[in-house]
């Protein structure tokens, strides 16, 4: 068993009966400066931001500015900074890579096929994330099992084989109602696009509102089949989301 797998197993055993808030507290105490929240500024990540701010005064939180985000997402950044008095680190893609991609394949290459869309995600999201995660031992994210068909086997604590870190999803077993009850109870800033039918918000040209009853991520890359709808941030090297029994 690798050191990473040992860390995951120990943390799983320690936190098995803990609430999401308690798990966040345990993770922050265990990893200190070597853990951060990778926030998309979606409602789940806003819940986690609130939980972290209840534990430490200046939690490490970063977000990826892909260059194609809606203005409403930047308004969430400002509202969050004002409410909690914290800084949110903004990570950008490499300019030369973006310029080359757009010059050779066009600004809207993602509509041309899955391969082109994944290449755009790689340059704008995955590589910037990798650079930031290189300085960490663990990362926190807002994934939930309920969100899509690609996330049904999600665990709260996993070994991230792609980035070589412990990955924590404190809200893995939360429902949509759980999330919104927490947000309303604590008056947490959130993206107004959620009120306009956007349960999942990414880059502006790749996100749209969904109809009642549709999958929560139906508005992300809507021109693709559900099984393909991951940008790559949360996939194992074999192209699947991690699951404890696949790792330990």
Residue pairs with C-beta under 8 A, 6 or more apart in sequence:
1 9
1 248
2 159
4 159
4 164
4 165
4 166
5 159
5 247
5 248
7 159
7 166
8 157
8 158
8 159
8 166
8 244
8 247
8 248
9 248
11 26
11 27
11 30
11 157
11 166
11 168
12 155
12 156
12 157
12 244
14 26
15 22
15 23
15 26
15 156
15 157
18 26
20 51
20 170
20 171
20 174
21 51
21 54
21 170
23 156
23 157
23 168
23 170
24 48
24 51
24 52
24 55
24 140
24 168
24 170
25 55
27 35
27 138
27 140
27 168
27 170
28 35
28 52
28 55
28 56
28 59
30 138
31 136
31 137
31 138
31 166
33 60
34 135
34 136
34 137
34 138
35 60
35 136
35 137
35 138
35 139
35 140
35 168
36 59
36 60
36 61
36 62
36 132
36 136
36 139
36 140
37 45
37 48
37 49
37 52
37 59
37 60
37 61
37 62
37 139
37 140
37 141
38 62
38 63
38 64
38 129
38 132
38 133
38 139
38 140
38 141
38 233
39 45
39 46
39 48
39 49
39 61
39 62
39 63
39 88
39 142
40 63
40 64
40 142
40 201
40 202
41 63
41 73
41 76
41 77
41 80
41 191
41 201
42 142
42 191
42 194
42 200
42 201
43 179
43 180
43 183
43 190
43 191
43 194
44 142
44 143
44 144
44 171
44 174
44 179
45 141
45 142
46 76
46 80
46 183
46 188
46 189
46 190
47 142
47 171
47 179
47 182
47 183
47 188
48 140
48 142
48 170
48 171
49 59
49 61
49 80
49 84
49 86
49 188
50 84
50 182
50 186
50 188
51 170
52 59
52 61
52 140
53 59
53 84
53 86
58 86
58 87
59 86
60 89
61 86
61 88
61 89
62 88
62 89
62 90
62 91
62 132
63 77
63 88
63 89
63 90
63 91
64 90
64 91
64 92
64 93
64 124
64 125
64 128
64 129
65 90
65 91
65 92
66 93
66 124
66 125
66 203
67 92
67 93
67 98
67 124
68 124
68 203
68 204
68 205
68 206
69 203
69 204
70 193
70 201
70 204
70 207
72 191
72 192
72 193
72 201
73 191
73 201
75 191
75 192
76 189
76 190
76 191
77 88
77 90
79 189
80 86
80 88
80 189
81 87
81 88
83 188
83 189
89 132
91 128
91 129
91 131
91 132
92 128
93 123
93 124
93 125
93 127
93 128
94 123
94 127
94 128
97 123
97 127
98 123
98 124
101 109
101 119
101 120
101 123
102 109
105 112
105 116
105 119
108 205
109 116
109 117
109 119
109 120
110 116
110 117
110 120
110 121
110 205
110 206
110 221
111 117
111 223
114 224
114 228
117 206
117 221
117 224
118 231
118 232
121 231
121 232
121 233
122 232
124 203
125 231
125 232
125 233
126 231
126 232
126 233
129 163
129 233
130 163
133 139
133 163
133 165
136 165
137 165
137 166
138 165
138 166
138 167
138 168
139 160
139 163
139 165
139 166
139 167
139 168
140 168
140 169
140 170
141 167
141 168
141 169
141 234
142 169
142 171
143 151
143 154
143 169
143 171
143 172
143 234
144 151
144 154
144 169
144 171
144 172
144 173
144 174
144 175
144 179
145 151
145 152
145 153
145 154
145 172
145 173
146 174
146 175
146 176
146 216
147 200
147 216
147 217
148 215
148 216
148 217
148 226
148 229
149 215
149 226
149 227
150 226
150 227
150 229
150 230
150 241
151 234
151 241
153 241
153 243
154 169
154 172
154 241
154 243
155 169
155 172
155 242
155 243
155 244
156 168
156 169
156 170
156 172
156 173
157 166
157 167
157 168
157 169
157 244
158 166
158 167
158 169
158 242
158 243
158 244
158 247
159 166
159 167
159 242
159 247
159 248
160 166
160 167
160 242
161 236
161 237
161 242
161 247
162 235
162 236
162 237
167 242
171 178
171 179
176 199
176 216
182 188
183 190
191 198
191 201
193 201
193 209
194 201
196 209
197 209
197 210
197 211
197 219
198 207
198 208
198 209
198 210
198 219
199 210
199 216
199 217
199 219
200 207
200 216
200 217
200 219
200 220
201 207
202 220
202 231
206 220
206 221
207 219
207 220
208 219
208 222
209 219
210 216
210 218
210 219
211 218
215 226
217 226
217 229
218 226
220 229
221 228
221 229
230 241
234 241
235 241
236 242
236 246
240 246
